[in-house]
Each structure stands twice: as structure tokens, then as C-alpha cells.
Amino acid sequence: MTDIVQRGRYVDELVVGARYAHRPGRTATEADNTLFSSLTMNTQALHLDAAFSATQPFGERLMNSMWTLATMVGASVSQITQGTLVAQLGLSDITFPAPLFHGDTLYCDTEIVDVRASSSRPGQGIVTMRHTGRNQDGTVVAHATRVALMWWSSEDHRRADLAEQEVSS
């Protein structure tokens, strides 16, 4: 019997416009917020000081937005990049349109925005993804665009893609 190994998608398996719903969601806890903020040396009172936060516009502590971002990206790994990622190239267009609080559950999805062959790295391609995080009520709490260098499933697929790009140019 053959072992089935969990992995992400290769470049040639990703389709522009495809949307991956990453489940289960992740319920944010006070411990997550305190530990993440402490580990990253972020002493922002809005994350750590309940009395201070109660006097601020949201009336309670906010989840550290970098925890939200990291959790969104992390939620995508098993479906998209596990074992198929070469390197993360960048993050951009990061927004947090609504707060995330302790006790909220973060649900994430990823849309494939662009897929192309790398012009300088044979057998690899560049994938642009748009991550979206929503709370349990469906309110968008975060967006981020991510660019990753990823493996093709085989050299033959990469050659075919390059030939198609040259024909369409």
C-alpha cells in the first residue's frame, strides 16, 4: 500500500480565481494575544492592558493584528504551500478593516490571483494569493496579498507553460 503524504498545491495545480476555504477556524484566546504580543516584544496596551483598553474606542483589548496576519497565512499552508513552497517573496496590501477580539473565531480563505513561471528559476513559479480573514459573523477583519515562489510538479509542465507564454506574447 502506498503512503499518502499531505502536501500543498504545485504551481501547475493552481488556477487563477480559485478560492480555498481553510477550515476549521481558529478561536482567538487571551493567551494567544498575550503570548504572541510578549514573544514579539509588542507592549501595546491595546493588546495587554484590559483597564486601559476599556477606556478606548473599542472598549476591550484587541487581538494583535500581526497574530491575525500570521494565523491567516498559517491557515493556508496545509492546502496550498505545504511541501511546495520554495520561499515567501512578500506581503502587501495588508489591511485590518475591523477588530478581532478574544473569543472571536477567525475563518480564512485564499484566492489565487496570479500564477506564472519564474523567468530565472527553472521548475519554479510565482504565485500571488489574496488572503481574507473573517470573524464568526462574516465580518472581514483582515486582507493580505502574498507572493510566493513555489515548485512546479514536473519540469515537463513548466516547459509547456513557458511555451504557451511565448506563443501568447
C-alpha angles and dihedrals in degrees: 000000000000121000115238110220119202112236143156126249126286118231092258091054093057119091124199108248095025113134123207118202108208111212145219101043123228121241109218114229135196088244091055091052096045095044096044093046092048095045091051093044091241104149095176107153090218087071101037112025114072095183093051093043090053088064093051129087096269093045096221142050116293123221110252105264091220088059088053092049094046092048092049092053092042092052089060097053101085094049101037118015110019105129093347100076119100096178142333107246102188154323124228143158091043113174136168104200095173134021127259116215137194107281095029117121117228116216117188137196134179129212120200105232103174138002125187141153117261110249092209105033116061114217093021136093140192118244125191115203133184113213119200126189123199132180124233090277093055094253112148108241100170146014128187135171114217130191118201137181107226141176126259114227091241141355090246091062091049092051091050091051093049091049090051091050091051092050093050093047 
